[in-house]
Amino acid sequence: MQKIVPNQLKPGDEIRVIAPARGLKLIGIDSREIAVKRLNDFGLKVSFASNTTDDNFDMMLSTSVEKRVADIHEAFADPRVKAVITVIGGANSNQLLPYIDFDLIKKNPKIFCGFSDITTLVDSIYAKTGLVTFYGPHFSTLGMLKGCAYTLEHWHKMLFGTGEDVIAPSAEWSDDLWFLDQEKRDFIENEGYWMINPGQAEGTIIAGNLGTFCLLLGTPFRPKFEKDTILFIEDCFTSAGDILDFERHLQALMYQEDFANVKALVIGRFQKASDVSREKLEFILKSKPQLQNMPIIANVDFGHTTPLLTIPVGGTAQIKDARIKIKI
């Protein structure tokens, strides 16, 4: 695949906020103001898509497929817009895939960033166009008053800087309902990475929420695991979001013929409610013969806890034991 690398951001650029899943109405006014100020402090102009604040939400807390697709197309077609960031995740971004004009995106490449349910978009855009996208924070994530410094630092490195980042564990992390009370927070000391299997690998990054990525299996929207793929995956807590849910989703990926091209596995931090200990995770991973000879690192700073890395889908990763370097 011929890759397309979007231009890095610079002061004065416009960033467009879109809602391909849930809408801005879910985000508190204080969080919106904090996020806008932070983007302004980076020198960015912030604009919102036409349907982002639409009050006509359906039972999925979204607007119609037509409106959400229109906002994506408008953002990529507008030459003033240099980056597109999603409001928040949800559960229905995969509804949009058949209606997206991927040729439009390919002809107007720019930064696209989001995570969780947005997995379907960051990965399908890369699969269909070759455009490097970013599995990273939402607009809503940037509205966190405390505990956001690590997230902002690594977001800036990938989107403004050289596009290279040597990753080190955060000092602390959280998995609290921060949006309900910005002052009352629960931070946990980070024990660092879990080195499940040591080793070295280098290759192309594919990243996303594991359960959401599995929605792309058997479709033309899933990116192929090309030779020397480094797979970054995380899983969130849902009604069945425990280690068994993670295991069966991982097994589904391993049934894909091109999984043989995966050379390393990087696993994001699990939420507290998932009750995934290192012992449980190692038991699952070491029970799979296909994983025995590849480097595996877990408890890395991405997923549904905070802080968050910004990971370039279609970029490259170099792994040497516990050292991880990513670059566009």
Salt bridges, closest charged atoms under 4 A:
ASP13 OD1 - LYS10 NZ 3.35
GLU14 OE2 - ARG16 NH2 3.21
ASP41 OD2 - LYS37 NZ 2.96
ASP54 OD2 - LYS67 NZ 2.65
GLU74 OE2 - ARG16 NH1 3.60
ASP78 OD2 - ARG16 NH2 3.14
ASP78 OD2 - ARG80 NH2 2.79
GLU153 OE2 - LYS157 NZ 3.49
GLU164 OE1 - LYS325 NZ 3.62
ASP165 OD2 - HIS154 ND1 2.54
ASP165 OD1 - LYS157 NZ 3.57
ASP176 OD2 - ARG185 NE 2.90
GLU183 OE1 - LYS146 NZ 2.92
ASP186 OD2 - LYS272 NZ 3.40
GLU234 OE1 - HIS304 ND1 3.03
ASP235 OD2 - HIS249 ND1 3.75
ASP245 OD1 - ARG248 NE 3.03
GLU247 OE2 - LYS288 NZ 2.60
ASP258 OD1 - ARG222 NH2 3.06
ASP275 OD2 - LYS280 NZ 3.07
GLU282 OE2 - ARG278 NE 2.94
ASP301 OD1 - ARG269 NH2 2.70
